[in-house]
Amino acid sequence: MTVRPLDPAVIATDRGADRPTSAEDILDLLDALRPAWHADAACRGQTAVMFPVAEHGHRLDTTAACALCDRCPVRNPCAEAGRSEKYGVWGGTGSGSRRMRQRERSAAIREVLADGDWHSTGDIAQHLKGHLSTVHRSLVGLVSAGVLEQQKRHPSTYYRLKDHT
């Protein structure tokens, strides 16, 4: 017999529950694990709107999702949470605009590091007027891509452009 991993009747067996886990129990657990701001999101319950699927050969239409975001009281934390998300509209931005901002941020980081000196994550974030964790993710990506080298000096990590000569 093949058992699907999220079969509610099977989930409870490993944790000694007195009854099988119901779908409602699973949904309650998911609700408990969500960040607090989710409760105030204008898009709550609008999964199909916020994660649109394009017809083959057509552009993805995010108009309805962005309209919800325009009136949402938690747009900023949502946009921050969605920075690394591959799918969906988060804080009024789709994956295409998030990728464009990432390319712009990477170019700005290269510009800051063009002097050849070592710079800390904090210095780079301050220069770019960017959020520390966002700049850090960009730096890690540029190291992985072979563009930057890093040097760990307690308590910070420093970066500079790799010499490609």
Secondary structure, DSSP 8 states (H G I E B T S, - for coil): ----TT-HHHHGGGGT-SS---HHHHHHHHHHHS-GGGGG-TTTT-HHHHS----TTS----HHHHHHHHT-TTHHHHHHHGGG-SSS-BTTB-HHHHHHHHHHHHHHHHHHGGG---EEHHHHHHHHT--HHHHHHHHHHHHHTTSEEEEEETTEEEEEE----
